[in-house]
């Protein structure tokens, strides 16, 4: 939901509009049994903002006391702060609860309590004054209506545990959360105006998944092995450089001697291991598989070529990999991957057409084709095109970043590297979605600066900026 909220905002659906709609839905449920009086408990986060909006709607029918757990100066979003100021200007009955002992001065002998203290982003034990407020609410006879999830409940678990609000009703926004099925409460799913495209199209909100811990160490963000090169020497170098620019900590390229020498000359940041001969052969597979054991992800394909011996080697290597990105000519052997492996396949329409009966033009028409291929092969499939289409066979999304300047050779090699870097940190589906978005976003930025006539190397250099969340820029 954090991703979807941010994507909706990027589409132009303002956060204040979403909060207003969410609060109105919460208020409607709180008013459902015509209460005479109510207490609204609001935290300083966005769930608190929803509750503050609900207090306005509820005040039309009931005597409402609105309690903020904390100082109004600590409210975290502009939208929630404005909702508090509206209540102040309206001379509503407001209380800033800064100490749990102040709960004794509040009257919870009311018809309904609205719980907006904590939201879906909070997990772990309750702290004061929330812990005491939860205990007080659970000890009252009021009907309790919670915003999104009862305060204290982790939305991502199958069963709630620890201290949490025992709600009679929950108004959740846009979609149910995992934990809702385990609650002994009426669950209302409220449409708050988030368009389907906020989920269907990859957007800036998805970049929120790439947060880093401040105490991270070398290797925590991925060790990637690139297996490529042979007749083409530039492709594995582009892939490896893109992998680093997309945030991987360590990248090693395994390539035939001529390609390995070329890659080593590109940058001192790249580790290379040379294979004797001028192309990948079955005799190399054991050594490559051994090196792959130390990597989080292996990108196979850039620049390998389609020599019979090379394809035989790929067919022997792929079943031995647990996490891989399969690109270019290696896609000819995609049916050899282990069914339990985590794999991203990155075909363009021509490469996918080798495996399916025709690839239509429009991205919506391509959707069932990509879904069917992904399900049949058991791989996350990223079909490159005007709109990139990503599917794991059950969930499908599209990315509409990118432009005609990216028809230049090498942009697919860059995309494979971004997939490799991100799949070392995320699940393959999320990694492929973000990679498609970021690769196109980098291309858009370069074309805006330079016009057409760009190179794949330009994309590589633009990747760090393309992967930054808006609030980072």
N, C-alpha and C positions, 0 to 999 in steps of 0.2 A: 504494500500500500504506500510505503514511502516513495517507491519508484513511480507508481501510478500517479500519486499526487503531484510529483514534480513534473512528470510528463504532461499532465493536464495543464499545469501552469505554463509550460513551454508552448502549448497549443493556444494559449490565450485565455484559458479559464482561470480567472484570478483566484488566489487563495481566499480572499475575503468573501467571494461568491460561494465557494465551496463551504466555508465555515458558516455562512448565513443559512445555506440550505441544510447543512447537518444540524445546526442548532434548532432550526424550525422543525425538522423531523423529530428531534429529541423532545422538543416542547409539545408537539402533538401527542406523543405517546404519554408524556407526563400528565397531560390534560384529559386523557382518555376516560378516566373515571370521575371527572368533575370534582377535583379536590378544592377544598376551601382554603387550605394553607399548605405551604411547601418550604423546604430548605433545599437550596442548590449549593452543592459543594464543588468548587472549581479549583483545579490546580493551575500552575503557571505555564503549562504547555498548551498545545493546540486542543487537546480534549477539554481543558479548562475553558478555552475560547468557545467551543461548542456549547458548553454548559452555560456560559454567560449569555450567549444568544438565546438559549432555551429559557433563561430566566425572564427575558423580555416577553416572550410569547406566553409564558406561564402567568405572568403578572396581570394579564388581561382577565383572568378568571379566578385567581387565588391571591392570598396574602403571602408574598414571597420574601424570604430572607436569603440573600446571596452571600456565601462565605468563600472567601479566597484563602486558600492554604498557602500563605506566604505574603510577601509585600507586593503591592501593585507595581512597584518599580522593577520587580524581578520577572514580570510577565515576559515570556520569551519571544513572542511574535507580535508584529505590528497590528495584525488583524485582531488578536485577542486583546491587546492593549486598547484598541479603539472600542471594542465591545464593553470593556470595563468603563471607559470614559463616557460612553452613551448612558450606561446605568447611573454613573455619578451625576451627569447632567439631568437625568430624569428623576433625581432625588429618590432612587431606589434604596431599600434597606440593605446596606452593604456592611460586611465585616471582614477585616483583614486579620486572619488567624495566624499569629506568629508563634504561639506557644500552645501545646496540647492542653494545658490547664484551662485555657480559655473556653474549651469545649463545654465545661460545666455551666457556663453562663448562657449557653444556647439552648433553645427549646426544640427538641426533636419529637415532641408529641404532636406530629403533623400528619396530614394525609399522604403526602408523597415526598420522597427525597430523591433528588437528581444527583447522580454520582458522575462527576467529571474530573475526579482528582488525578488519576493516572491514565495513560493511554497505551496503545499497542506497542510503543517503543520502549516500555519499561519492563524490566525483569529483575529478579532478585528479591531479597527481603525488604519489607516495608520499613521506612524510617519515620520518625516523628516530624510533624504532627499527624501524618497520614495514618500511621499504625493505630493511634488512639481514635482517630475519626472513623476508621473502618470498624473498630470494635463498638463504637457508639452507634453507628448506623445499623450494625447487625443486631444490636440490642433493642432497637426501636420497633414499634409496631407499624411503622409507615410502609407504604408500598415503595419499593426502591427501583428506580429506573437508571441504568448505567449507560454511558456513552461508549460505544464501540466494543469494549470489554469491561467487565467489572474491575474496579481498581484492585491491583495486586495479582491479577491473572495474566500469565504469559500467553499471548495469543497463539504461539507456535507449538504448544504442547498438546498432547492428546487428552490429558487429565490435569485439572488445576490442582495445585497443592499449596500449603502454607496459608498465611493469612490473606483473605481477600473479601471483597464485598459480596454478600449473599444476595444477589439481585433477583427481583421478581420479573423484570423485563430488561432486555438489552436492545438498544437501537444501534445496529452496526451499519457502517457506511459503505456503499458500493457493492460489497460482497461479504459473504460469511468468512470468518477466520477458523482455523483448524480446531480451536478449543470449543467453539460454540456448541457443537454437538454433545459435549459432555456436561453442559450447564443445565441445571434444573431451573430454567427460566424461559419466558417467552422471548424469542429472538425475532426482531423485525429488521429486515434488510432495507435500508433507505437509499433510494436513488437520489444522489445529491448533485447530479449534473456532470459527472465525469464521462466524457465521450468514450465510446468503444475504442477509438483510435489511440487513446492514452495507454491502452494495453496492447493493442494490435500492432502499433508502430513503435519501434525502438526509438527512444528519445533521450534527452539530456538527463532525465531522472535516473536512467539506468546506470549512469556513471557513478551514482551514489554507492553502488555495490563495490567500488574500487577503493574504499577507504583503507588506510594503512594505520597499523598500530604504532605509536611513537617509540616503543621499545623493540621494534623489529630488528632482526639480525640478517647478515648476508645469507642469502639462500631462502629466506622465508617467502620471498615473492617469486620463486620459481627458478628451477634449473632446466634449461631447454636444450635438447640435442636436435640439430638440423642435419638430416641425411639427404644430400642432394649433389648436384654437379655431375659433370661428365662431359657431354657435348656442349653444355652451356655452363659458363663459369660465373656469370653475373648473378643468376637467380638465387643460388644459396647465400651469396653475400648480402643481397637485398633482404632476403628473409631473416637472416641472422641480425642484421642491423635494425630491422623493424622490430624484432623480438626484444632487443635491448631498449629501444625507444618506447616500446609499449609497457616497459616496467619490469621485465624479467631481470633477475640478479646476475645470472650466469648463462652464457650461451656458448655452445661448442658446435662447430661444423665438422662433420665427417664427410669427406669428399675424395674423389680420385685426385691423384697428385697435382695435375695441372690446375684443376679447379681449387684445390686447397691452397696452392701457392697464390692464386689470384685473390682469394678471400682474405688470406693473411695480409696481403698488401693493402687492403681497404682500410683497416683500422687495427690499432694495437689492442682494442677492447675485445676482439674476437679470438677465441681459442679455436685452433684448427687441428684436425687429425687427418693425415693423408692415407689414402688407400692406394696400394700399388696397382698400376694399370690406368687405363683411360676411361673406364666406366665401372659402375657397380656390378659385381658378379656374385653368384652363389657362394663362392669360396670366402667372401668377405662377411657373410651374414653372421656367423658366430661372434666375430669380433665386434661388429656393430651392435648386436643384441647385448653383449656384455657391457658396452659403454652405455647403452640405454638404461641399464639397471640403476644408474646413479642419477637419472634425469626424471623430472616430474612429467614432462611431456616430450614427445618426439615428433618433429615435423618431417614427413617423408614425401619427397617428390620434386621440389624445386630444381629444375635443371637436369634431372636424371636422364631424360631421354627415354626412348621406347625400344631400345635394342632388346632382342629376345632374352639374352642373358640377364640384362638389368631387370626386366619384368619378372623373370624367374626368381631372381634374388628378392625382389619386393614381395612376391607371393610367399616366400619362405620367412621373410622378416615380419610382415604385418601380424600373423597369428601369434607372435611372441611378444607383442607390445600390449601394455595395459592402458596406456593413455596416449593417443596419437592424433595428429592432424594429417590428413591424407590429401595431397594436392597434385595437380598437374598429371603427368603420365602414371604416377603411382595409383591414380584412381581406377586405372584399368584392372587393378587387383583388389578393389574394395571388398569384393565378396569373400576374401580370405581372412578378414579381421575376426578376432575372437568375439564370440557373441556376448561375453561378459566385459569386454573392454570398453573404455570411454573414448569415443572416436568422433572427430569432426571431419566430414568430407566437404571439400570446397570446389565443386565443379562449376564451370560455366555451362551454358545451354548445350553447346556441342558435346562436352564431356558427359553430361547427364544423358544426352540422347543415345549414347552407346548402351545404356542400361534400361531405358524405358521406351515406350512406344510413342514418341513424339513429345516435344516440349512447346506448349503454346506461348504466345507473346505476352499477354497481360499478366501482371503479377497475381491478380486474383484467380485467373485461370490456371496459373502455374501452381497455386497453392495445393490442390489435391494431388498433383503429380509429385511434388516434393514430399508431401506427407506420406504418400504411398511408398516412395523409395526409401525414406528414412525408416519407416516401420519395417519394411521387408529386409533391409540390410542391418537394422539395429544400430544405426549411426545418426548423429545429429548432422543434418545436411544444410549447408549454406549455398544456395544457388545464386551465383553472381549475376547481376543484370542491372537494368535501370533502377528497379527496386530490388534489393537483395531479399530473398525469401529464406527464412530459417525455420526448420522444423525438426522435432525429435520423434515425429510420428503421431503424437497426441496433441502437442501444443505447437502453434505456428505463429510467427511474427514476421514483420517486414521492416526493412530500413530503407528510407527514401533519400538519404544523403548521397552525395556524389554527383558527377556531371560528365558531359561528353569528353572533357579533356582527359579523363581517366582511361580512355581507350588505349593510351600509350602502353607499350610493353613493360611488364614488371610490376604493375599495380596489384596483380593477383599474388605475386610472390610476397609483396608487402603485407597483404591481407593474411596470408598463411602465417607469417611471422607474428602478427598481432593475435591471431587465434592461438598460436602456440604459447605466447606470453600469458594470455588471460586464462587459458584452460589449465595452466599450472597453478592458478589461484582460485578459480571458480569452477562450477559445473560446466560441462561442455555447452549446454544450451545457452546459458547466460553469456558465456565467453564468446560464442559465435555471434550472438545478437549484438553485443557491445563492439566486437571487432568490426562487424559490417558497418555499424553506425560511425565508429571512430575513423575507419579508413576513408569512408566517404566524406566525413567532416573535414579530415585533413586535406583531401582533394579539393573541397569547396574553398577552404581557406587559401590554398596555394593559387587556385585559379583567380580568386578575387584579388590577390596581390599581384600576380604575374600575367594573368590572361592565359589563353591556351598555348600549347607548346611546352607544357610542363614535363618533368621526368619523374620516374618512380622514386628517385633519390629525394626529390623535393617533398614527396609524401612522407618519407621516412623522417625528415627533419621536422615536419609539422605535426607528427603524432603526439608528442608530449602535451602540446597545447590542446589538441583535439580530444584528449582523454581527461582534460581537467573539467571538473564540475564548475558551473557558472559562478558559484560562490568562491571558487579558488582563483578566478581570473581577475 
